[in-house]
Amino acid sequence: MVIAVAATLIPLTDKGRIRNTDFVNFYAGASIVHDGNGARLYRRETQDQALESILSEKSTRYYLHPPFEAAALAPMTRLGIERAFGCGRSSMSLC
């Protein structure tokens, strides 16, 4: 619920600005898990599809982190990449 409230208060971030951050990798991994493809998380074809879906272009910046991180971030994919990025930045500023 906190994420949902924060997402409505955070202004949308420009997708062009996000594409050059590491957040894209985390979001791609989370999207793969959220879509039920966790068993194929580290397959190049799976990541290529996820990255192309997010960026509308090919990318070689693959998700290489542990699977539990992708699973932990999977619920944020419901927000869309712009709002998820905003929530992530907001939560980092609380630390």
C-alpha positions in Angstrom: 0.0 0.0 0.0 2.9 2.4 0.8 4.2 1.8 -2.7 0.8 2.6 -4.2 0.5 5.8 -2.3 4.0 6.9 -3.1 3.5 6.1 -6.8 0.5 8.5 -7.0 2.6 11.3 -5.4 5.7 10.9 -7.5 5.7 12.7 -10.8 6.4 10.6 -13.8 10.0 10.4 -14.8 11.1 10.7 -18.4 11.7 7.2 -19.8 14.7 8.5 -21.8 16.4 9.4 -18.6 15.8 6.0 -17.1 17.2 4.0 -20.1 20.8 4.9 -19.2 20.6 3.7 -15.6 21.1 0.4 -13.9 17.5 0.4 -12.9 16.6 -0.9 -16.4 18.5 -4.1 -15.6 16.7 -4.6 -12.3 13.3 -3.8 -13.8 13.9 -6.3 -16.6 14.8 -9.0 -14.2 11.7 -8.1 -12.1 9.5 -8.1 -15.2 10.7 -11.6 -16.2 9.9 -13.0 -12.7 6.6 -11.1 -12.6 5.6 -12.6 -15.9 6.2 -16.1 -14.6 9.5 -16.7 -16.4 11.8 -16.9 -13.4 13.1 -20.3 -14.5 14.4 -18.6 -17.6 15.7 -15.4 -15.9 19.3 -15.8 -17.1 18.6 -16.9 -20.6 19.7 -14.3 -23.2 16.6 -14.7 -25.3 14.3 -14.0 -22.3 16.3 -10.9 -21.3 16.5 -9.7 -24.8 12.7 -9.8 -25.1 12.2 -8.1 -21.7 14.7 -5.3 -22.5 13.3 -4.7 -25.9 9.8 -4.5 -24.4 11.0 -2.0 -21.9 13.3 0.2 -24.0 11.7 -0.4 -27.5 15.3 -1.1 -28.7 17.9 -3.8 -28.2 20.2 -3.7 -25.3 23.1 -5.8 -23.9 22.8 -4.6 -20.4 21.6 -7.8 -18.9 20.3 -8.7 -15.4 23.1 -10.5 -13.6 22.0 -10.2 -9.9 20.7 -12.9 -7.7 17.1 -14.2 -8.4 15.8 -13.1 -5.0 16.4 -9.5 -6.0 14.3 -9.8 -9.1 11.6 -11.6 -7.1 11.6 -8.8 -4.4 11.2 -6.1 -7.1 8.6 -8.0 -9.2 5.6 -6.3 -7.6 6.9 -2.9 -8.6 6.6 -3.8 -12.3 2.8 -3.3 -11.9 3.5 0.4 -11.6 5.3 0.8 -15.0 9.0 1.7 -15.3 8.6 5.4 -14.8 6.7 5.2 -11.5 8.8 2.2 -10.3 11.9 4.3 -10.9 10.4 7.2 -8.9 9.5 4.9 -6.0 13.0 3.4 -6.0 14.6 6.8 -6.0 12.3 8.0 -3.2 13.0 5.0 -1.0 16.7 5.4 -1.5 16.5 9.0 -0.3 15.0 7.7 3.0 18.2 5.8 3.8 
